[in-house]
Amino acid sequence: MIHLIRTNNHHEDFKLLVIELDKELKIRDGDDHTFYAQYNKSDNIKYVLVAYDQELPIACGAIKEYDQDTMEIKRMFVRLGYRNQGLASLILKALEQWCQELHYTQCMLETGINQPEAIRLYEKNNYTKIPNYGQYINVENSFCFLKLLNG
């Protein structure tokens, strides 16, 4: 049975999943990986979800404050053998709920051209493509999304 726990960036299972995520992104992003990696550090992330199948950590996601109204979705990852089972949507919805509990009104995120599965995930979950924000402005391979949360 799949269950989620709320934790933070210091959780060992989250750290292990992020190592796997970063290895996959390094392959997908190729020469652009160094640019993106600098913005994907987990140091300042306070809110983390880890998904388990029994006691095995299988997926994660996190939120990080962007501004007083907005949380940024970060570090979404599902282990290869667990993909296409709805886990990413489950985590995304749980992160959105957590944002609302913390009184944020929207979620924002960046993903890349080399993550078509992620693009489909966010579109399927009613995220709207927006102009690139922050460090992603003028970055051709980045796609940014926003979702207003219903309070």
N, CA, C and O of each residue as an XYZ file, in Angstrom:
604
protein
N       0.840     -1.193      0.000
C       0.000      0.000      0.000
C       0.879      1.249      0.000
O       1.859      1.329      0.742
N       0.526      2.209     -0.826
C       1.272      3.457     -0.954
C       0.842      4.410      0.164
O      -0.349      4.580      0.423
N       1.820      5.022      0.817
C       1.508      6.075      1.779
C       2.534      7.200      1.670
O       3.679      6.982      1.272
N       2.101      8.403      2.032
C       2.930      9.593      1.959
C       3.277     10.075      3.357
O       2.471      9.979      4.283
N       4.488     10.592      3.493
C       4.843     11.257      4.744
C       5.293     12.679      4.423
O       5.891     12.945      3.381
N       4.991     13.575      5.344
C       5.478     14.941      5.267
C       6.775     15.019      6.060
O       6.871     14.500      7.172
N       7.753     15.663      5.481
C       9.049     15.782      6.143
C       9.739     17.042      5.634
O       9.083     17.994      5.212
N      11.068     17.039      5.679
C      11.833     18.186      5.185
C      13.039     17.691      4.393
O      13.198     16.490      4.178
N      13.874     18.612      3.966
C      15.002     18.276      3.092
C      16.086     17.453      3.781
O      16.990     16.961      3.105
N      16.029     17.289      5.083
C      17.044     16.513      5.801
C      16.732     15.014      5.848
O      17.569     14.219      6.275
N      15.543     14.634      5.416
C      15.118     13.232      5.489
C      15.986     12.384      4.562
O      16.163     12.724      3.392
N      16.519     11.296      5.075
C      17.461     10.456      4.315
C      16.844      9.849      3.052
O      17.508      9.766      2.019
N      15.594      9.429      3.127
C      14.967      8.849      1.940
C      14.765      9.903      0.850
O      14.916      9.606     -0.335
N      14.429     11.118      1.240
C      14.331     12.210      0.265
C      15.687     12.438     -0.400
O      15.764     12.586     -1.619
N      16.736     12.466      0.383
C      18.081     12.676     -0.172
C      18.442     11.584     -1.185
O      19.019     11.874     -2.233
N      18.104     10.335     -0.871
C      18.392      9.231     -1.797
C      17.604      9.372     -3.103
O      18.146      9.144     -4.185
N      16.331      9.747     -3.002
C      15.518      9.922     -4.204
C      16.036     11.087     -5.051
O      16.024     11.012     -6.280
N      16.486     12.148     -4.410
C      17.019     13.303     -5.136
C      18.308     12.939     -5.885
O      18.559     13.446     -6.978
N      19.110     12.072     -5.298
C      20.317     11.603     -6.001
C      19.914     10.893     -7.293
O      20.516     11.119     -8.342
N      18.890     10.030     -7.215
C      18.404      9.348     -8.417
C      17.838     10.339     -9.432
O      18.092     10.225    -10.631
N      17.071     11.309     -8.941
C      16.511     12.341     -9.808
C      17.619     13.096    -10.534
O      17.557     13.282    -11.749
N      18.625     13.526     -9.793
C      19.707     14.302    -10.397
C      20.486     13.496    -11.434
O      20.929     14.044    -12.443
N      20.654     12.200    -11.187
C      21.322     11.349    -12.188
C      20.516     11.296    -13.478
O      21.074     11.375    -14.573
N      19.205     11.161    -13.342
C      18.345     11.113    -14.524
C      18.352     12.462    -15.257
O      18.418     12.501    -16.485
N      18.284     13.558    -14.506
C      18.272     14.878    -15.132
C      19.591     15.182    -15.837
O      19.608     15.857    -16.866
N      20.679     14.689    -15.292
C      21.979     14.915    -15.926
C      21.997     14.285    -17.322
O      22.545     14.859    -18.264
N      21.400     13.115    -17.442
C      21.323     12.448    -18.741
C      20.362     13.200    -19.661
O      20.685     13.465    -20.819
N      19.184     13.540    -19.144
C      18.180     14.206    -19.971
C      18.627     15.599    -20.417
O      18.423     15.980    -21.570
N      19.234     16.353    -19.509
C      19.587     17.746    -19.803
C      20.907     17.895    -20.541
O      21.153     18.934    -21.152
N      21.752     16.887    -20.497
C      23.024     16.945    -21.217
C      23.842     18.169    -20.836
O      24.105     18.404    -19.657
N      24.241     18.942    -21.828
C      25.095     20.106    -21.603
C      24.433     21.188    -20.758
O      25.127     22.005    -20.154
N      23.113     21.207    -20.705
C      22.399     22.223    -19.923
C      22.274     21.868    -18.444
O      21.780     22.674    -17.656
N      22.716     20.675    -18.061
C      22.501     20.212    -16.683
C      23.118     21.137    -15.639
O      22.486     21.400    -14.616
N      24.298     21.625    -15.857
C      24.959     22.483    -14.872
C      24.139     23.746    -14.619
O      24.012     24.189    -13.477
N      23.588     24.322    -15.677
C      22.747     25.514    -15.510
C      21.554     25.205    -14.616
O      21.308     25.920    -13.644
N      20.811     24.149    -14.932
C      19.612     23.816    -14.159
C      19.936     23.359    -12.743
O      19.208     23.687    -11.806
N      21.012     22.611    -12.578
C      21.364     22.051    -11.268
C      21.555     23.137    -10.219
O      21.226     22.926     -9.051
N      22.074     24.282    -10.606
C      22.301     25.351     -9.642
C      21.002     25.855     -9.019
O      21.027     26.426     -7.928
N      19.872     25.657     -9.686
C      18.579     26.106     -9.172
C      17.768     24.972     -8.546
O      16.633     25.183     -8.120
N      18.337     23.792     -8.490
C      17.614     22.635     -7.959
C      18.232     22.063     -6.694
O      18.061     20.882     -6.392
N      18.932     22.880     -5.974
C      19.490     22.439     -4.703
C      18.355     22.313     -3.683
O      17.376     23.058     -3.730
N      18.501     21.379     -2.780
C      17.440     21.115     -1.807
C      17.681     21.810     -0.461
O      16.897     21.642      0.473
N      18.747     22.576     -0.364
C      19.152     23.169      0.915
C      18.057     23.980      1.610
O      17.891     23.882      2.826
N      17.319     24.770      0.852
C      16.347     25.677      1.458
C      14.909     25.187      1.362
O      13.972     25.978      1.468
N      14.735     23.905      1.165
C      13.386     23.350      1.049
C      12.933     22.842      2.415
O      13.564     21.970      3.013
N      11.827     23.407      2.894
C      11.306     23.039      4.212
C      10.203     21.994      4.154
O       9.952     21.297      5.137
N       9.537     21.881      2.994
C       8.339     21.051      2.896
C       8.539     19.972      1.832
O       8.636     20.261      0.639
N       8.597     18.730      2.291
C       8.902     17.597      1.417
C       7.895     16.476      1.657
O       7.499     16.204      2.791
N       7.494     15.837      0.572
C       6.691     14.613      0.653
C       7.519     13.458      0.117
O       8.195     13.587     -0.903
N       7.461     12.330      0.812
C       8.079     11.105      0.328
C       6.980     10.049      0.280
O       6.233      9.870      1.242
N       6.892      9.357     -0.847
C       5.918      8.279     -1.022
C       6.621      6.950     -0.806
O       7.765      6.755     -1.216
N       5.911      6.045     -0.155
C       6.439      4.713      0.154
C       5.500      3.634     -0.362
O       4.278      3.783     -0.350
N       6.108      2.547     -0.814
C       5.410      1.300     -1.069
C       5.902      0.372      0.027
O       7.042     -0.091     -0.009
N       5.053      0.105      0.991
C       5.467     -0.548      2.238
C       6.525      0.358      2.891
O       6.213      1.480      3.290
N       7.756     -0.115      3.000
C       8.816      0.709      3.604
C       9.808      1.244      2.569
O      10.793      1.885      2.936
N       9.561      0.990      1.289
C      10.472      1.396      0.222
C      10.116      2.799     -0.288
O       8.994      3.014     -0.746
N      11.054      3.758     -0.216
C      10.785      5.080     -0.762
C      10.758      5.010     -2.293
O      11.703      4.521     -2.913
N       9.666      5.503     -2.898
C       9.484      5.329     -4.334
C       9.274      6.636     -5.098
O       9.379      6.663     -6.324
N       8.979      7.714     -4.380
C       8.699      8.977     -5.063
C       8.799     10.131     -4.081
O       8.740      9.946     -2.865
N       8.952     11.330     -4.640
C       9.017     12.505     -3.777
C       8.583     13.745     -4.539
O       8.455     13.739     -5.763
N       8.365     14.792     -3.788
C       8.069     16.111     -4.306
C       8.225     17.095     -3.169
O       8.204     16.713     -1.999
N       8.382     18.371     -3.512
C       8.601     19.375     -2.482
C       8.006     20.708     -2.914
O       7.714     20.928     -4.089
N       7.837     21.584     -1.943
C       7.405     22.952     -2.211
C       8.355     23.899     -1.495
O       8.870     23.614     -0.414
N       8.563     25.031     -2.144
C       9.481     26.048     -1.623
C       8.835     27.404     -1.843
O       8.324     27.677     -2.929
N       8.851     28.253     -0.828
C       8.233     29.567     -0.975
C       8.923     30.363     -2.080
O      10.148     30.473     -2.127
N       8.087     30.918     -2.970
C       8.588     31.801     -4.020
C       8.304     33.259     -3.643
O       9.181     34.118     -3.739
N       7.065     33.524     -3.214
C       6.709     34.832     -2.660
C       5.569     34.614     -1.670
O       5.211     33.472     -1.380
N       5.007     35.680     -1.159
C       4.013     35.537     -0.084
C       2.748     34.802     -0.504
O       2.011     34.311      0.352
N       2.481     34.718     -1.803
C       1.292     34.027     -2.293
C       1.593     32.712     -2.991
O       0.687     31.915     -3.235
N       2.860     32.481     -3.313
C       3.207     31.418     -4.247
C       4.232     30.441     -3.687
O       5.256     30.831     -3.125
N       3.926     29.174     -3.857
C       4.897     28.113     -3.583
C       5.369     27.578     -4.929
O       4.600     27.493     -5.886
N       6.640     27.223     -4.980
C       7.224     26.640     -6.176
C       7.336     25.129     -5.974
O       7.885     24.669     -4.972
N       6.818     24.369     -6.925
C       6.919     22.911     -6.900
C       8.348     22.541     -7.298
O       8.859     23.017     -8.312
N       8.987     21.691     -6.495
C      10.377     21.305     -6.720
C      10.531     19.793     -6.542
O       9.714     19.145     -5.887
N      11.585     19.249     -7.132
C      12.102     17.904     -6.866
C      11.071     16.796     -7.008
O      11.049     15.857     -6.213
N      10.216     16.905     -8.021
C       9.246     15.850     -8.304
C       9.976     14.675     -8.956
O      10.710     14.845     -9.929
N       9.760     13.485     -8.400
C      10.442     12.305     -8.927
C       9.689     11.045     -8.533
O       9.222     10.904     -7.403
N       9.582     10.128     -9.498
C       9.019      8.800     -9.255
C      10.023      7.792     -9.802
O      10.479      7.906    -10.940
N      10.358      6.807     -8.980
C      11.286      5.764     -9.432
C      10.714      5.044    -10.646
O       9.502      4.884    -10.789
N      11.616      4.619    -11.506
C      11.261      4.060    -12.807
C      10.188      2.972    -12.740
O       9.230      3.028    -13.510
N      10.308      2.020    -11.881
C       9.360      0.917    -11.821
C       7.983      1.293    -11.310
O       7.070      0.468    -11.331
N       7.818      2.525    -10.850
C       6.545      2.973    -10.271
C       5.857      4.053    -11.107
O       4.845      4.614    -10.686
N       6.395      4.339    -12.268
C       5.821      5.385    -13.112
C       4.549      4.911    -13.802
O       4.292      3.713    -13.918
N       3.770      5.867    -14.251
C       2.508      5.612    -14.965
C       1.471      4.908    -14.107
O       0.648      4.146    -14.615
N       1.513      5.165    -12.797
C       0.533      4.599    -11.876
C      -0.218      5.686    -11.108
O      -0.972      5.390    -10.182
N      -0.010      6.944    -11.496
C      -0.715      8.046    -10.845
C      -0.011      8.614     -9.619
O      -0.559      9.484     -8.943
N       1.189      8.135     -9.326
C       1.891      8.612     -8.133
C       2.261     10.087     -8.207
O       2.135     10.808     -7.217
N       2.713     10.537     -9.361
C       3.098     11.945     -9.483
C       1.891     12.857     -9.243
O       2.012     13.881     -8.571
N       0.740     12.491     -9.787
C      -0.471     13.287     -9.552
C      -0.872     13.251     -8.086
O      -1.296     14.265     -7.531
N      -0.742     12.097     -7.460
C      -1.046     11.966     -6.036
C      -0.157     12.909     -5.211
O      -0.641     13.620     -4.330
N       1.118     12.902     -5.503
C       2.053     13.775     -4.786
C       1.741     15.238     -5.073
O       1.726     16.061     -4.158
N       1.495     15.561     -6.324
C       1.198     16.943     -6.698
C      -0.030     17.461     -5.959
O      -0.014     18.573     -5.431
N      -1.082     16.669     -5.920
C      -2.306     17.077     -5.212
C      -2.041     17.245     -3.713
O      -2.566     18.170     -3.093
N      -1.238     16.366     -3.132
C      -0.905     16.483     -1.711
C      -0.069     17.735     -1.442
O      -0.240     18.389     -0.413
N       0.829     18.065     -2.363
C       1.608     19.300     -2.218
C       0.708     20.529     -2.326
O       0.876     21.490     -1.576
N      -0.232     20.500     -3.245
C      -1.174     21.612     -3.386
C      -1.995     21.789     -2.113
O      -2.216     22.913     -1.662
N      -2.444     20.681     -1.537
C      -3.203     20.741     -0.282
C      -2.350     21.362      0.820
O      -2.838     22.197      1.582
N      -1.100     20.970      0.910
C      -0.184     21.505      1.913
C      -0.007     23.017      1.700
O       0.018     23.783      2.664
N       0.115     23.436      0.446
C       0.220     24.872      0.140
C      -0.989     25.626      0.685
O      -0.848     26.682      1.301
N      -2.165     25.080      0.455
C      -3.381     25.726      0.940
C      -3.399     25.783      2.464
O      -3.791     26.801      3.034
N      -2.989     24.726      3.123
C      -2.924     24.723      4.583
C      -1.974     25.809      5.100
O      -2.179     26.363      6.180
N      -0.942     26.101      4.318
C       0.034     27.128      4.688
C      -0.387     28.515      4.191
O       0.363     29.481      4.327
N      -1.595     28.607      3.613
C      -2.209     29.865      3.182
C      -1.569     30.481      1.937
O      -1.524     31.703      1.797
N      -1.080     29.639      1.043
C      -0.606     30.101     -0.258
C      -1.746     29.924     -1.248
O      -2.571     29.021     -1.102
N      -1.790     30.790     -2.257
C      -2.913     30.780     -3.188
C      -2.579     30.232     -4.565
O      -3.469     30.049     -5.395
N      -1.290     29.966     -4.815
C      -0.932     29.418     -6.121
C       0.365     28.630     -6.057
O       1.198     28.814     -5.169
N       0.500     27.748     -7.033
C       1.723     26.958     -7.204
C       2.307     27.286     -8.576
O       1.583     27.482     -9.552
N       3.612     27.339     -8.617
C       4.325     27.661     -9.843
C       5.464     26.659     -9.976
O       5.918     26.090     -8.983
N       5.925     26.444    -11.215
C       7.029     25.512    -11.394
C       7.689     25.713    -12.733
O       7.148     26.354    -13.635
N       8.873     25.146    -12.836
C       9.605     25.092    -14.097
C       9.928     23.646    -14.377
O      10.299     22.890    -13.479
N       9.783     23.268    -15.633
C      10.255     21.974    -16.095
C      10.875     22.205    -17.469
O      10.847     23.318    -17.993
N      11.425     21.164    -18.036
C      12.167     21.380    -19.268
C      11.641     20.609    -20.463
O      10.850     19.674    -20.339
N      12.102     21.028    -21.601
C      11.729     20.409    -22.870
C      12.090     18.921    -22.886
O      11.467     18.134    -23.599
N      13.094     18.541    -22.100
C      13.540     17.145    -22.058
C      12.770     16.303    -21.049
O      13.133     15.154    -20.799
N      11.715     16.860    -20.468
C      10.848     16.118    -19.547
C       9.400     16.155    -20.050
O       8.535     16.730    -19.390
N       9.129     15.552    -21.202
C       7.768     15.600    -21.747
C       6.730     14.962    -20.820
O       5.568     15.368    -20.819
N       7.144     13.968    -20.034
C       6.209     13.346    -19.087
C       5.776     14.356    -18.035
O       4.612     14.382    -17.636
N       6.709     15.185    -17.586
C       6.389     16.206    -16.585
C       5.446     17.251    -17.176
O       4.499     17.681    -16.517
N       5.700     17.651    -18.395
C       4.825     18.628    -19.051
C       3.400     18.083    -19.111
O       2.446     18.793    -18.794
N       3.258     16.830    -19.515
C       1.924     16.205    -19.564
C       1.294     16.133    -18.171
O       0.095     16.369    -18.018
N       2.095     15.808    -17.162
C       1.589     15.730    -15.783
C       0.974     17.058    -15.361
O      -0.143     17.089    -14.844
N       1.695     18.151    -15.577
C       1.206     19.447    -15.123
C      -0.005     19.895    -15.937
O      -0.948     20.453    -15.376
N       0.003     19.663    -17.230
C      -1.164     20.010    -18.040
C      -2.381     19.207    -17.591
O      -3.477     19.755    -17.482
N      -2.197     17.920    -17.332
C      -3.284     17.042    -16.876
C      -3.860     17.498    -15.532
O      -5.037     17.282    -15.245
N      -3.015     18.128    -14.718
C      -3.439     18.580    -13.397
C      -3.782     20.074    -13.362
O      -3.693     20.729    -12.324
N      -4.175     20.588    -14.530
C      -4.711     21.950    -14.659
C      -3.722     23.067    -14.370
O      -4.105     24.127    -13.877
N      -2.457     22.835    -14.672
C      -1.466     23.903    -14.626
C      -1.479     24.595    -15.987
O      -1.609     23.947    -17.025
N      -1.344     25.905    -15.965
C      -1.361     26.716    -17.179
C       0.058     27.167    -17.500
O       0.788     27.626    -16.622
N       0.436     27.034    -18.755
C       1.756     27.505    -19.176
C       1.792     29.022    -19.059
O       0.869     29.714    -19.490
N       2.875     29.528    -18.468
C       3.056     30.968    -18.264
C       4.408     31.382    -18.842
O       5.249     30.529    -19.127
N       4.619     32.689    -19.016
C       5.952     33.123    -19.431
C       6.984     32.685    -18.384
O       6.694     32.652    -17.188
N       8.172     32.355    -18.846
C       9.224     31.926    -17.926
C       9.494     33.010    -16.893
O       9.490     34.199    -17.210
N       9.729     32.591    -15.663
C       9.939     33.512    -14.550
C      11.367     33.411    -14.036
O      12.089     32.458    -14.329
N      11.756     34.423    -13.260
C      13.033     34.404    -12.553
C      14.206     34.035    -13.433
O      14.389     34.581    -14.521
N      14.991     33.103    -12.944
C      16.205     32.682    -13.644
C      15.927     31.967    -14.964
O      16.853     31.729    -15.740
N      14.663     31.621    -15.231
C      14.327     30.888    -16.455
C      13.900     31.808    -17.602
O      13.651     31.332    -18.710
N      13.812     33.108    -17.353
C      13.481     34.054    -18.418
C      14.527     33.898    -19.525
O      15.729     33.834    -19.267
N      14.036     33.839    -20.756
C      14.888     33.700    -21.953
C      15.610     32.356    -22.053
O      16.542     32.225    -22.846
N      15.206     31.360    -21.272
C      15.783     30.024    -21.385
C      14.836     29.209    -22.266
O      13.746     28.827    -21.839
N      15.266     28.950    -23.492
C      14.421     28.282    -24.492
C      13.917     26.912    -24.069
O      12.790     26.542    -24.396
N      14.733     26.153    -23.345
C      14.379     24.777    -22.999
C      13.521     24.659    -21.751
O      13.168     23.549    -21.352
N      13.176     25.786    -21.124
C      12.347     25.778    -19.921
C      10.887     26.057    -20.259
O      10.568     26.861    -21.135
N      10.025     25.371    -19.540
C       8.594     25.622    -19.601
C       8.126     25.885    -18.173
O       8.394     25.095    -17.268
N       7.429     26.997    -17.981
C       6.943     27.348    -16.645
C       5.420     27.248    -16.616
O       4.740     27.522    -17.606
N       4.907     26.850    -15.461
C       3.478     26.623    -15.270
C       3.024     27.242    -13.968
O       3.812     27.439    -13.043
N       1.719     27.551    -13.910
C       1.097     28.132    -12.730
C      -0.280     27.495    -12.528
O      -0.983     27.161    -13.481
N      -0.629     27.341    -11.272
C      -1.996     26.881    -10.941
C      -2.491     27.696     -9.767
O      -1.820     27.808     -8.741
N      -3.689     28.271     -9.932
C      -4.333     28.954     -8.832
C      -5.025     27.890     -7.986
O      -5.706     27.006     -8.506
N      -4.840     27.993     -6.692
C      -5.421     27.009     -5.778
C      -6.761     27.516     -5.277
O      -6.896     28.681     -4.903
N      -7.735     26.647     -5.273
C      -9.058     27.003     -4.762
C      -9.062     26.887     -3.260
O      -8.793     25.815     -2.718
N      -9.358     27.963     -2.584
C      -9.342     27.973     -1.131
C     -10.604     27.457     -0.592
O     -10.774     27.390      0.626
